[in-house]
Amino acid sequence: MIVPKNYEAKVVEIIDLAPDIRHLKLSIKNFKFEPGQFINIKIPANKPLIRAYSICSKPNNDYIEICFKKVKDGPGTSFLFSLKLNDKINIFGPLGMFTLKDVAVKELVLISTGTGIAPFRSMINHLLADSSKVPIKLITGHRTEESLLYQKEFMELSSRYSNFSYLPILSKPKDKTGEGHVQDIILKHITNNYRAWFYICGLNQMIEDVKSILIKKGISKNKIHFERYD
């Protein structure tokens, strides 16, 4: 078990993934974590605040990456959006149990909406870099074409690795023929008693909807893992 500690991290890269979604690369030494875990960030304020953010990079010894959506009047993301290159922040971690329980399974199905894709980016890159042959299916929902996260990266991975498939869907696309939600993909692509482990990350209502669909399809509750972002 990894004991969480306090660390100082330096901002070494800033990428705007969408108008209201930002990706930060943070330089940090000797920070060990499991794919799917998160960090707490100390937010400067009159009363000190702590906010949690999933790590979206695979484990390494030099840096971690996070992505987050700007929340109106939210002190956490307002602080993070104000950061500049070489700024330093205090983090605490790693934390969380939303990790790969057993990769020796028939298939992994990862289901997310919005920035809930963050822990899955960590898991996917870790597994593929480790030459895992387990089939991995990423089902991810976003609002518009502009809010798709890491699309080019996942498309390249799906063309390079035969055991990885990428299934994005948009709720408000420019072309209405492709309109839908992750629930629609699950109803279409996940058959009854589908032999896989399911990981779900996003807002609570989506998670409850997806869990309900999977259970009705005969998926055992012990094969359904989730992490809420609200």
HUSULQUI-V741379 format. One record per pair of residues at least 4 apart in sequence whose C-alpha atoms are under 7 Angstrom apart, sorted by the first residue. I is the first residue (numbers start at 1). J is the second residue. D is the distance in whole Angstrom. If there is no record, write none. Layout:
BEGIN
i=I j=J d=D
i=I j=J d=D
END
This chain:
BEGIN
i=4 j=92 d=6
i=4 j=93 d=4
i=4 j=94 d=5
i=4 j=95 d=6
i=5 j=92 d=5
i=5 j=93 d=5
i=6 j=91 d=6
i=6 j=92 d=5
i=6 j=93 d=7
i=7 j=90 d=6
i=7 j=91 d=5
i=7 j=92 d=6
i=8 j=28 d=7
i=8 j=88 d=7
i=8 j=89 d=6
i=8 j=90 d=5
i=8 j=91 d=6
i=9 j=26 d=6
i=9 j=27 d=5
i=9 j=28 d=5
i=9 j=88 d=6
i=9 j=89 d=5
i=9 j=90 d=6
i=10 j=26 d=5
i=10 j=27 d=5
i=10 j=28 d=7
i=10 j=86 d=6
i=10 j=87 d=6
i=10 j=88 d=4
i=10 j=89 d=6
i=11 j=24 d=7
i=11 j=25 d=6
i=11 j=26 d=5
i=11 j=27 d=6
i=11 j=84 d=7
i=11 j=85 d=5
i=11 j=86 d=5
i=11 j=87 d=6
i=11 j=88 d=6
i=12 j=25 d=6
i=12 j=26 d=6
i=12 j=27 d=6
i=12 j=85 d=6
i=12 j=86 d=6
i=13 j=24 d=6
i=13 j=25 d=5
i=13 j=85 d=7
i=14 j=23 d=6
i=14 j=24 d=5
i=14 j=25 d=7
i=15 j=22 d=6
i=15 j=23 d=5
i=15 j=24 d=7
i=16 j=21 d=6
i=16 j=22 d=4
i=16 j=23 d=6
i=17 j=21 d=6
i=17 j=22 d=6
i=17 j=23 d=7
i=17 j=149 d=6
i=18 j=22 d=7
i=18 j=146 d=6
i=18 j=147 d=5
i=20 j=69 d=6
i=20 j=70 d=5
i=21 j=67 d=7
i=21 j=68 d=6
i=21 j=69 d=4
i=21 j=70 d=6
i=22 j=67 d=6
i=22 j=68 d=6
i=22 j=69 d=7
i=23 j=66 d=6
i=23 j=67 d=4
i=23 j=68 d=7
i=24 j=65 d=6
i=24 j=66 d=5
i=24 j=67 d=6
i=25 j=63 d=7
i=25 j=64 d=6
i=25 j=65 d=4
i=25 j=66 d=7
i=26 j=63 d=5
i=26 j=64 d=5
i=26 j=65 d=6
i=27 j=62 d=6
i=27 j=63 d=4
i=27 j=64 d=7
i=28 j=62 d=6
i=28 j=63 d=5
i=29 j=61 d=6
i=29 j=62 d=5
i=29 j=63 d=7
i=30 j=61 d=5
i=31 j=61 d=6
i=32 j=59 d=7
i=33 j=37 d=7
i=33 j=59 d=6
i=33 j=94 d=6
i=34 j=59 d=7
i=34 j=99 d=7
i=35 j=58 d=6
i=35 j=59 d=7
i=35 j=99 d=6
i=35 j=119 d=7
i=35 j=122 d=5
i=35 j=123 d=5
i=36 j=55 d=7
i=36 j=98 d=5
i=36 j=99 d=5
i=36 j=119 d=4
i=36 j=120 d=7
i=36 j=122 d=7
i=36 j=123 d=6
i=37 j=54 d=6
i=37 j=55 d=6
i=37 j=94 d=6
i=37 j=95 d=6
i=37 j=96 d=5
i=37 j=97 d=7
i=37 j=98 d=6
i=37 j=99 d=7
i=38 j=52 d=7
i=38 j=53 d=5
i=38 j=54 d=4
i=38 j=55 d=5
i=38 j=94 d=6
i=38 j=95 d=5
i=38 j=96 d=6
i=39 j=52 d=6
i=39 j=53 d=6
i=39 j=54 d=6
i=39 j=55 d=7
i=39 j=91 d=7
i=39 j=92 d=6
i=39 j=93 d=5
i=39 j=94 d=5
i=39 j=95 d=6
i=40 j=50 d=6
i=40 j=51 d=5
i=40 j=52 d=4
i=40 j=53 d=6
i=40 j=91 d=6
i=40 j=92 d=5
i=40 j=93 d=6
i=41 j=50 d=6
i=41 j=51 d=5
i=41 j=52 d=6
i=41 j=90 d=6
i=41 j=91 d=4
i=41 j=92 d=6
i=42 j=48 d=7
i=42 j=49 d=6
i=42 j=50 d=5
i=42 j=51 d=7
i=42 j=90 d=6
i=42 j=91 d=6
i=43 j=48 d=6
i=43 j=49 d=5
i=43 j=50 d=6
i=43 j=76 d=6
i=43 j=79 d=7
i=44 j=48 d=6
i=44 j=49 d=7
i=45 j=49 d=7
i=51 j=76 d=6
i=53 j=66 d=7
i=54 j=66 d=6
i=54 j=118 d=6
i=54 j=119 d=6
i=55 j=64 d=7
i=55 j=65 d=6
i=55 j=66 d=5
i=55 j=118 d=6
i=55 j=119 d=6
i=55 j=122 d=7
i=56 j=65 d=5
i=56 j=66 d=5
i=56 j=118 d=4
i=56 j=119 d=5
i=56 j=121 d=5
i=56 j=122 d=5
i=57 j=64 d=6
i=57 j=65 d=5
i=57 j=121 d=7
i=57 j=122 d=5
i=58 j=122 d=5
i=58 j=123 d=7
i=58 j=125 d=6
i=58 j=126 d=5
i=67 j=115 d=7
i=67 j=118 d=7
i=68 j=115 d=6
i=69 j=115 d=7
i=70 j=77 d=5
i=70 j=78 d=7
i=71 j=77 d=6
i=74 j=78 d=6
i=75 j=79 d=6
i=76 j=80 d=6
i=77 j=81 d=6
i=78 j=82 d=6
i=79 j=83 d=7
i=83 j=87 d=6
i=98 j=227 d=7
i=105 j=134 d=7
i=105 j=196 d=7
i=106 j=134 d=7
i=106 j=195 d=6
i=106 j=196 d=6
i=107 j=134 d=6
i=107 j=135 d=5
i=107 j=136 d=6
i=107 j=195 d=7
i=107 j=196 d=5
i=107 j=197 d=6
i=108 j=135 d=6
i=108 j=136 d=5
i=108 j=137 d=6
i=108 j=196 d=5
i=108 j=197 d=5
i=108 j=198 d=6
i=109 j=136 d=6
i=109 j=137 d=5
i=109 j=138 d=6
i=109 j=196 d=7
i=109 j=197 d=6
i=109 j=198 d=5
i=109 j=199 d=6
i=110 j=120 d=7
i=110 j=137 d=6
i=110 j=138 d=5
i=110 j=139 d=6
i=110 j=198 d=6
i=110 j=199 d=5
i=110 j=200 d=6
i=111 j=138 d=6
i=111 j=139 d=5
i=111 j=140 d=6
i=111 j=199 d=6
i=111 j=200 d=5
i=111 j=201 d=6
i=112 j=116 d=5
i=112 j=117 d=5
i=112 j=139 d=6
i=112 j=140 d=5
i=112 j=141 d=6
i=112 j=200 d=6
i=112 j=201 d=5
i=112 j=202 d=6
i=113 j=117 d=6
i=113 j=140 d=5
i=113 j=141 d=5
i=113 j=142 d=6
i=113 j=201 d=7
i=113 j=202 d=5
i=114 j=141 d=6
i=114 j=142 d=5
i=114 j=202 d=7
i=116 j=201 d=5
i=116 j=202 d=5
i=117 j=121 d=6
i=118 j=122 d=7
i=119 j=123 d=6
i=120 j=124 d=6
i=121 j=125 d=6
i=122 j=126 d=6
i=123 j=127 d=6
i=124 j=128 d=6
i=125 j=129 d=6
i=126 j=130 d=6
i=127 j=131 d=6
i=127 j=132 d=5
i=128 j=132 d=6
i=133 j=163 d=6
i=134 j=163 d=7
i=135 j=163 d=4
i=135 j=164 d=6
i=136 j=163 d=6
i=136 j=164 d=5
i=136 j=165 d=6
i=137 j=164 d=6
i=137 j=165 d=5
i=137 j=166 d=6
i=138 j=165 d=6
i=138 j=166 d=5
i=138 j=167 d=6
i=139 j=166 d=6
i=139 j=167 d=5
i=139 j=168 d=6
i=139 j=182 d=7
i=140 j=167 d=6
i=140 j=168 d=5
i=140 j=169 d=6
i=140 j=182 d=6
i=141 j=168 d=6
i=141 j=169 d=5
i=141 j=170 d=6
i=141 j=181 d=6
i=141 j=182 d=5
i=142 j=147 d=6
i=142 j=148 d=6
i=142 j=169 d=6
i=142 j=170 d=5
i=142 j=171 d=6
i=143 j=147 d=6
i=143 j=170 d=5
i=143 j=171 d=5
i=143 j=172 d=5
i=144 j=148 d=7
i=144 j=170 d=6
i=144 j=171 d=7
i=144 j=172 d=5
i=144 j=173 d=5
i=145 j=173 d=6
i=150 j=154 d=6
i=151 j=155 d=6
i=152 j=156 d=6
i=153 j=157 d=6
i=154 j=158 d=6
i=154 j=166 d=6
i=155 j=159 d=6
i=155 j=166 d=7
i=156 j=160 d=6
i=157 j=161 d=6
i=158 j=162 d=7
i=158 j=164 d=5
i=158 j=165 d=5
i=158 j=166 d=6
i=169 j=180 d=6
i=169 j=181 d=6
i=169 j=182 d=7
i=170 j=178 d=7
i=170 j=179 d=6
i=170 j=180 d=6
i=170 j=181 d=7
i=171 j=179 d=5
i=171 j=180 d=5
i=171 j=181 d=6
i=172 j=179 d=6
i=173 j=178 d=7
i=173 j=179 d=6
i=180 j=184 d=6
i=182 j=186 d=6
i=183 j=187 d=6
i=183 j=210 d=6
i=184 j=188 d=6
i=185 j=189 d=6
i=186 j=190 d=5
i=190 j=194 d=6
i=191 j=217 d=7
i=192 j=217 d=4
i=192 j=218 d=6
i=193 j=217 d=6
i=193 j=218 d=5
i=193 j=219 d=6
i=194 j=219 d=7
i=197 j=223 d=5
i=197 j=224 d=6
i=198 j=223 d=6
i=198 j=224 d=5
i=198 j=225 d=6
i=199 j=224 d=6
i=199 j=225 d=5
i=199 j=226 d=5
i=200 j=207 d=6
i=200 j=225 d=6
i=200 j=226 d=4
i=200 j=227 d=6
i=201 j=207 d=7
i=201 j=226 d=6
i=201 j=227 d=5
i=201 j=228 d=6
i=202 j=206 d=7
i=202 j=207 d=7
i=202 j=227 d=7
i=202 j=228 d=5
i=202 j=229 d=5
i=203 j=207 d=6
i=203 j=228 d=6
i=203 j=229 d=5
i=203 j=230 d=6
i=204 j=208 d=6
i=204 j=228 d=6
i=204 j=230 d=6
i=205 j=209 d=6
i=206 j=210 d=6
i=207 j=211 d=6
i=208 j=212 d=6
i=209 j=213 d=6
i=210 j=214 d=6
i=211 j=215 d=6
i=212 j=216 d=6
i=213 j=217 d=6
i=214 j=218 d=7
i=214 j=219 d=5
i=215 j=219 d=5
i=215 j=220 d=7
i=215 j=221 d=7
END
